[in-house]
Amino acid sequence: MENKYQKEQFYLPFSITPRFSRRLGRAAETMSFADAVTETLADSGIKVEVEGDLPLDSGGLLIAGDHSQRIEPLLAQSLVGAVGRESTHVIARPDSAAGRLIQSSGSTGQELIIPVLQANNSNQYRPSPLSEPRAFYRKHHFPNAFNQPVEILHQLNNDALDTAAQKVASGEAVTIFPSGGPGTAEWRGGFGQIASRLSPEARAATEVSLFRPAPFSVKRVAGALALRELGIRPRTQTLVLQNANIGKVADILEDTDPDTYARDFTRLVRELYLKQYGSQ
């Protein structure tokens, strides 16, 4: 029997939709999704500025981002909105806070999240409620996503990379967080896999950007969102998004052995990231 999945299995809505998501969804009805994120953050006193290079305003764009502060999927929307792009697709875990906030805003937000899950989240993984309470909660609260055969998760992740490559090749933006945490940590292979799935023409047309928010207080951001939920307008704070454009995919790495291209591309771009943002 062939294993199949529906994308809806990996949409994990909140029991009660946060007001932030509802406000974001309403804003997205009258403007681009990227601008809606910027405006909704601003409504909570969170101003977003871009430092360094602006991303290209059109054409395929592959963004490698730092994911230290957990709300980067939202901030990536503001990054591309700064040059008038409608949005960026984001490769994210479906249970991530920012991913769920985006998806819960409505159909556009759901389309922008490309879900991935590590294979160790399959039904073969049985976390302990004592030593791994968060993993245990996810497993039992979201069984449709976290209780699947490993083959389903492999298929999900492979399809996600195909989707990302197709979006980039068609001139859209895709953001991926290669380490799943600090950009200076080890990168997984998905970033290079996207590049390897592009045609030579798409590699020559697709720009690569390196994105990292300057350090900020997650507690202060969360506090501002919480206050706005209560109808209180917080004091303004500014988040600075650092960005560097490093060239086209084909300029970074020309055609090499197909068996090693993805690994080599990931390694080269990570080295450029470390050169840009440091090793710490």
Secondary structure as UniProt FT lines:
FT   HELIX           7..10
FT   HELIX           19..27
FT   TURN            28..30
FT   HELIX           33..43
FT   TURN            44..45
FT   STRAND          46..52
FT   STRAND          61..65
FT   HELIX           72..81
FT   TURN            82..84
FT   STRAND          89..92
FT   TURN            94..95
FT   HELIX           97..103
FT   TURN            104..105
FT   HELIX           107..112
FT   STRAND          113..115
FT   HELIX           119..121
FT   TURN            123..124
FT   TURN            129..131
FT   HELIX           133..141
FT   HELIX           143..146
FT   HELIX           150..169
FT   TURN            170..171
FT   STRAND          173..176
FT   TURN            178..179
FT   TURN            183..184
FT   HELIX           190..196
FT   HELIX           200..205
FT   STRAND          207..213
FT   HELIX           218..229
FT   TURN            230..231
FT   STRAND          237..248
FT   HELIX           249..252
FT   TURN            258..260
FT   HELIX           261..277
//
